[in-house]
Amino acid sequence: MGTITTTVDDSIETKFRKAVKDRLGVGKGKIGKAVTEAMAKWAESVEQQKIREEALKQLEKGYHMGGKILY
């Protein structure tokens, strides 16, 4: 397991802690679990955005299919 030390805005921290408490309750490891989930979702969204951008680039190029270029 990795350790990340970071600083966030106080208002974001307060909102996040409240959201964790509301969703997961209070206890050891709850914030870590929520941060892990948030990081995974963010990383997935970045990956999906990259896939969308690459797909759009391919569509803009067009495809050679049987002598015609389709756009």
DRENFI-572389 format. One record per residue (C-alpha): x, y, z; residue number from 1. Coordinates in steps of 0.02 Angstrom, whole numbers. Example, Ala and Ser with C-alpha at 12.3 -4.5 7.8 and 13.67 -1.06 7.14 Angstrom:
! residues 2
PAMI       x       y       z  num
PAMI     615    -225     390    1
PAMI     684     -53     357    2
END
This chain:
! residues 71
PAMI       x       y       z  num
PAMI       0       0       0    1
PAMI      60     174     -42    2
PAMI      59     328      64    3
PAMI      18     499      -6    4
PAMI      32     656      97    5
PAMI     -60     806      25    6
PAMI    -141     971      70    7
PAMI    -319    1017      20    8
PAMI    -426    1170      44    9
PAMI    -512    1173     214   10
PAMI    -686    1185     139   11
PAMI    -655    1034      27   12
PAMI    -588     935     174   13
PAMI    -741     976     278   14
PAMI    -861     926     137   15
PAMI    -763     767     104   16
PAMI    -760     714     286   17
PAMI    -947     745     300   18
PAMI    -979     645     142   19
PAMI    -872     501     207   20
PAMI    -964     503     373   21
PAMI   -1134     505     286   22
PAMI   -1091     365     165   23
PAMI    -970     253     260   24
PAMI    -990     303     441   25
PAMI    -852     341     564   26
PAMI    -708     226     599   27
PAMI    -532     176     560   28
PAMI    -493     170     375   29
PAMI    -654     253     315   30
PAMI    -567     408     244   31
PAMI    -433     300     162   32
PAMI    -567     192      82   33
PAMI    -658     346      16   34
PAMI    -497     426     -50   35
PAMI    -451     263    -137   36
PAMI    -623     255    -218   37
PAMI    -614     438    -271   38
PAMI    -440     417    -344   39
PAMI    -491     261    -440   40
PAMI    -643     349    -514   41
PAMI    -540     501    -562   42
PAMI    -405     395    -644   43
PAMI    -538     298    -739   44
PAMI    -618     459    -802   45
PAMI    -449     522    -863   46
PAMI    -420     358    -952   47
PAMI    -593     362   -1032   48
PAMI    -565     542   -1090   49
PAMI    -403     489   -1173   50
PAMI    -493     346   -1261   51
PAMI    -630     465   -1322   52
PAMI    -502     588   -1388   53
PAMI    -408     451   -1482   54
PAMI    -571     386   -1556   55
PAMI    -618     560   -1615   56
PAMI    -448     580   -1698   57
PAMI    -476     416   -1790   58
PAMI    -649     471   -1846   59
PAMI    -583     637   -1908   60
PAMI    -454     546   -2015   61
PAMI    -590     438   -2092   62
PAMI    -575     256   -2138   63
PAMI    -529     178   -2304   64
PAMI    -666      51   -2337   65
PAMI    -679     -22   -2510   66
PAMI    -612     127   -2605   67
PAMI    -717     260   -2519   68
PAMI    -668     366   -2372   69
PAMI    -807     380   -2246   70
PAMI    -818     530   -2131   71
END
